[in-house]
Every structure is written in structure tokens, then in C-alpha cells.
């Protein structure tokens, strides 16, 4: 496909809007989705909207960065540094990104019974999922695993946050929780646990067992994904919680 052509010059079944209508948005490339937001390219004889979309992704993907991660945290000034992007196109792209974040975050509006890690991750996503600093939070549960609130205990840098065992359980007892889920975010979007994450989890599980307040899970969130350490490690076998 030649992206110096205007969208109108492409065969109808290759135009992004028509393809979205016919085969759905999941079948479109990132450049085609951006092209629909842009509407137009750089003018006659230059890049089409799809070509401009590709150009944006290539610009943002410099230095081995994930272009969508960069786009998620971009501001209008940064986008307008790209040739072909003015205020109208920059604000359209950023408005679409913000709307997508809000749609994702609305999953956590109704506090449900927390009976699997995905529900807990959705509940905590608005606070943790997209933050550019590391937050460490605790989700308070009753005896039936119903969430009745959460609190962020510490805020760290872009790469590290710490929480003390005594501070965590003091807050759990103060809130009257019978059990809890702890969670923190990785601003990088990589949800693999660090050794520090695993060591902290061991300390919390040991304390939870001794104090009779089960820690049901430790979640790591970031970049639209999450990881349950209960599901992905053997720590709960080593430190059973009696839950």
C-alpha cells in the first residue's frame, strides 16, 4: 500500500474507516487507527493520513521506546514537534487517549466482591494503572471478601517505593478490615516482580499469618496489565494465610 496517496485515492476496502466498519477496530494497525483520528495527512503530494500515522509511530519509537507508551504520556507540545502535527491533530489524539483511559477506569466504579485477581486489578486501576510514580496501596476487605475501600500508603519515584510492615497492618486494623490485598504499580508497564517485590511479599505474608489478617494477594499493575503474585509464585504455599 502506498501511503503517499490520499485516503480517497485508495481502494475502498483499504481505507481505514471502511476497514473498521467491515472488519472491526481490532483488525486495524496502530497507524490506521491514528489515521482515523487525523482525518487528513500533510496535503497533496505528501503523506496520507495513514502515512502520517506511521510517521508519528516511527518518531515516537526512537531509542527502542514503545511508541504507544510514549504516546500515552505525551503532551500537545511534544506531539506538535512532529512534522505534520498541529494543534488540532495533537489535541484530537490526546483526547482519544484520555477517553480510552477513562473507559478502562470505569470498570472499577462499583465495588464488587473480590473473588479473583482481575476484579481487584480493575478496582485499583484508576489509582495505580497509569501513574508515572510507584504507588503502594492496600485494599480493605470484610470476611466475605467485599471491598470497602483502599488507601495509598506510600508514593515513590518512577522506579521504587517502599512500605513498612507495621505501617501497613496499623492501617488495616484502623480500617477494621478482616483481610487485605496489597498492590503497587510499575510505571514502566512491565509487571514482572523484582526481588524487592518478592522479599516484601514474604514479610507481609509472614506478618499476616502471625496477626491473623490474611493477605490474599499482591498485585502489580502497569500499562494496562497486571500480575497476581499469588497466581504466579509459590509464596502462598510457603506462608499459608488461613483464608
MARKE-137225 format. One record per residue: x, y, z of N, C-alpha, C in turn; residue in three letters. Coordinates in pm, whole numbers, plus 50000, padded with zeros to 5 digits. Layout:
XYZXYZXYZala
...
This chain:
500854988150000500005000050000500895012450000unk
500605022049915501415034149904500805045049989unk
501515049450091500935058850185501205073350150unk
501775076050030501815089749983500525093549913unk
499685083549883498375086049823497415091849925unk
496445099349877495365103549964494515091449999unk
493865092050116492965081150154491885079350047unk
491405090449991490335089649891490785082449765unk
492115081949740492615075349620492825060349640unk
492705055749765492885041549792491625033749754unk
491765021049720490555012849701489705013149827unk
488415012649812487515014349926487775004150036unk
488174991949999488374981750102489714983150173unk
490534993250133491804995750201491765008550284unk
490665015750282490565028150359490285024750505unk
490985031350599490835027850740489405028150792unk
488655038450758487275039250810486435027650759unk
486555024850629485775014050572486225000550629unk
487514998950649488004986450708487494984650850unk
487454995450926486924994551063485454990451061unk
484684996150968483274992750958483084978150917unk
483954973350829483764959950772484344948850858unk
485504951450919486184940550990486414943551138unk
486084955751183486214959051324487544965451357unk
487604973051467488814980651501490014971851534unk
489794959751586490924951251624491764947051505unk
491184947551386491914943351266492784954451208unk
492634966551258493404977851205494754978951273unk
495734983651197497054986251255496994998951340unk
498025001051420498095013251500498085025651411unk
498805024951300498855036451208497475039351149unk
496715028951118495385031151062494435037151166unk
494545032851291493705038651396494035053551415unk
495325056751413495715070851424495215078551303unk
495255072351185494805079051062493335083251073unk
492515074751136491095078151151490955090551239unk
491775091751342491735103651427492215115951351unk
493265114251270493835125751200492915130851090unk
492255121751021491365125750913492085128950785unk
493135137050792493905140850673495375139350702unk
496145139250593497595138250606498255151750602unk
499335152750522500095165050516499805173350391unk
498775169350315498455177350197498825170150068unk
498415175949957498605169749826500085166949800unk
500345154849750501705151149715502555146849831unk
502005147249954502795143250070502175130850132unk
502345128950262501855116950327500345116850338unk
499775104950321498355103250353498195102950504unk
496955102050551496705101150695497355088550753unk
497305077350677497945065150725499455066850727unk
499995072950623501435075550620501865084550735unk
501045094650766501365103450878501285095851010unk
500315086651019500235078351137501485069951155unk
501985064251046503235056551052504405065451093unk
504415077451038505495086951069505485090351219unk
504315092151276504195095151419504755083551501unk
504365071351468504825059651543506345057851531unk
506885060351411508335059251393509055069751476unk
508525081951479509145092651558509125089251707unk
507975084351755507845081251897508625068751936unk
508895059951840509575047451869511085048251862unk
511645060351856513085061851854513685057051985unk
514935052951982515685048352101515015036052162unk
514445027552075513845014852119512715016752219unk
512035028152215510885030252303509625024452240unk
508695020152323507405015652271506605028152234unk
506275030052105505625042552065504285044952133unk
503545034252163502245036252229502425040552374unk
503465035652441503755040252576504125055052576unk
504935059052477505315073152467504095081652435unk
503245076752345502045084152307501115086052427unk
501015075752511500115076352627500475087652722unk
501775090952732502225101152827502635114152760unk
502355115452630502775127552557501875139352590unk
502395151252566501595163352579501525170152443unk
500655180252426500495186552294501795191952236unk
502615198152321503865203852270504745193052208unk
504845181552274505695170652223505175165352090unk
503845164052077503295159151951503475169251839unk
503385181951873503505192351770504925194051720unk
505895187451785507265187351734507395178151613unk
506395169451591506415160251478505915167551354unk
506645166851246506265173551122504905168651074unk
503975177651053502645174051007501595174251116unk
502015176151243501075176351355500965190551410unk
499765196151399499485209251455498595208051577unk
498115219051629497275218651750496035210051735unk
495365210651621494115203051604494385188051609unk
495375183351536495675169051533496205164451670unk
497065172451732497625168651862496525167151966unk
495625176751972494575176152074493585164852045unk
493335161851919492445150751884493025137451932unk
494315135451908494965123051951494925121852103unk
495285132552174495345132052320493955130552382unk
492945136452319491575134652368491145120052356unk
491515113652246491165099452227491875090752330unk
493135093852359493875086152459493245087652597unk
492885099852633492275102152764490925095252775unk
490155095552668488865088552670489065073552689unk
490075067952620490365053752637490725050452781unk
491525058952845491885056652985490635056653073unk
489735066153048488545067353132487605055453112unk
487495050652989486675038752965487235026953041unk
488575025453038489205014453111488955015853261unk
489045028153312488945030353455487535028453508unk
486505029853424485135028553473484815014353515unk
485645004653480485404990953524485424989853677unk
486114999353742486284998153887485305006753967unk
484275012453903483405021653974482555014854081unk
482055002954055481204995954152482044986254233unk
482124988354365482964979354446482344965554458unk
482904955454391482314942154390482924933454499unk
482414921354509483094911154588484374907254514unk
485484907354585486774904654522487044889654531unk
486674882454427486874868054429487854863254323unk
488514872554252489604868754164490494880954141unk
491764878854103492704889954089492294900553987unk
491604896353879491184905953778490234916453833unk
489314912353920488374921853980489134931654069unk
490074926554146490874935454232491684945254148unk
492274940554037493054949353950492174960253890unk
490954956753847490054966853795489674977153900unk
489454972454022489074981354131490174991554159unk
491424987254147492554995854180493145003254061unk
492645000453942493305005653821493305020753812unk
492245027253856492195041853842493295048453923unk
493615042954039494665048654123496065044854076unk
496215032454028497555027054008497975025053864unk
497055021553775497435015953646498325025053563unk
498005038153559498695046953465499605056953534unk
499795055653664500565065753734502045064953696unk
502695076353688504095076953648505045076053766unk
504515075153887505305072054006504785059054065unk
505635052354142505195040054206504345043154328unk
503135037654330502235038854444502095024954507unk
502065024754639501785012254710500485013954786unk
499505005454757498165006954814497714993854878unk
496734995154966496134983455029494634984155011unk
494044972954972492604971654950492004964555072unk
491024970855135490444965655258489224956955227unk
489164945055288488094935655262487454931155394unk
486164927555386485504921755503485614906555498unk
484904899655586485024885055593484484877955469unk
483654884955390483114879155268483844884155143unk
485024889755163485854894955053485204906554979unk
484344914055047483764925954987484654937855016unk
484984945154910485854956754925485074968454983unk
485664975155081485014987155134485954999155134unk
486994998455055487885009855041489315005655022unk
490145015254986491575012754975492305025655011unk
493575024355038494385036055072495775034455015unk
496305045154957497695045354913498555049155033unk
499495040455066500325042455184501615049955154unk
502205047255038503455053955003503465057354855unk
504205067854822504445071854684505945072954667unk
506485065754568507925065554549508335073254425unk
509445069154367509955075154245509335067854126unk
509915070054010509435062753891509825048153894unk
510725044253984511215030453984511145023554119unk
510815030554227510895024054357509945030454458unk
509305022154536508535026654651508695016354761unk
508545020654884508725011854998507545013355092unk
507225002755165506205003355268506684994955385unk
506414999355506506804991455622505664982255663unk
506044970555715505044960855760504164966755869unk
504764973655963503994979256075503014989756027unk
503424998055932502545008255879501345002055808unk
501604991655731500524985055658499494979155752unk
499924971355849498964964555937498304974256035unk
499004984956069498364995256150497145000956078unk
497305003255947496195008855870495094998455851unk
495454985955830494444975255816493584974455942unk
494224974656060493484973856186492654986556208unk
493214997956171492485010556189491205010756106unk
491255004855987490095004555900489114993355936unk
489514984356026488634973356065488514962455961unk
489534961055877489504950855772489814937055830unk
489164926955777489414913055817490474906255733unk
490714911855616491714906655523492054917755426unk
493084915955347493524926855260494234921555137unk
494284929855036495094927654916496014939654903unk
497284937254882498214948254860498534949154711unk
498894961054667499164963054525500084974954506unk
500864974354401501634986154362501764985954210unk
502184997054156502294998354010503754999253968unk
504004995153845505294997053779505085006853664unk
505545019253677505325029053569505875024653434unk
506875015953433507435011153306506435003053225unk
505394997853292504444989053225504814974353234unk
506034971253275506444957253295505954952753432unk
505154942353436504554938053562505294925953624unk
506494923053577507284912453639507744917153777unk
507674908553879508094912654013509614913454024unk
510084923554096511504924354127511794915854250unk
513064913854280513414906454401512924913854525unk
512964927254520512454935154632510964933054651unk
510214931654540508774928954548508524915554616unk
509314905554580509144892154637509524891954785unk
510614898854819511044899354960510004906255046unk
509444917254996508414924355071507174915555088unk
506804908354984505634899654992505824888955100unk
507014883255108507294873355212507084879155351unk
507584891355373507444897855504505974900155538unk
505204904755439503794907555464503004894755489unk
503314884255415502624871555436502934865755573unk
504184866755615504554861855747503794869655855unk
503774882855841503074891155940501574888455939unk
500994886755820499564883955810499194870955878unk
500034860855862499784848055927499884849456079unk
500874856656128501064858156272499984866656336unk
499484876656265498494885956320497064881556293unk
496884871156214495534866356185494754874956088unk
495454882456003494814890655900495374886155765unk
494684877555692495234872155567495504882955463unk
496664882055401496974889855282496654880855163unk
495584883955094495084874754991495874875054862unk
496534886254834497274887154709498154899554712unk
499134899754625499944911554596499904913354446unk
499324924354402499164927054259500174937454214unk
500674935654093501504945654027500754950253903unk
500534963353889499784968753778500664978153696unk
500344979653568501044989253485500774987053338unk
500614998153266500464997453121499274989653072unk
498204988853154497004981653113497044966853148unk
498104962253214498234948253252498364947053404unk
498274934953452498514932553594499084918553612unk
499704916253728500174902953764499794900153909unk
499244888653931498944883754066500114875254113unk
500754879554222501854871454275501344858654339unk
500094858754383499534846354438499414835854329unk
499034840154208498884830654098500204826854034unk
501184835754041502414833553964503614829554048unk
503454828554181504544824154267504034813254362unk
504944807454437504594797254536504614802854679unk
504634816054692504794822054824503634818854917unk
502434817554863501284814554950501314800054998unk
502054791554928502274777954979503284778155094unk
504254787155084505264788055189504714794955314unk
503824804655291503264812455402501734812055396unk
501124800455426499654799455414498974809455507unk
497864815155455497214826155524495944822055599unk
495494809855585494294805655656493044812855609unk
493014816155478491884823355422490924813955350unk
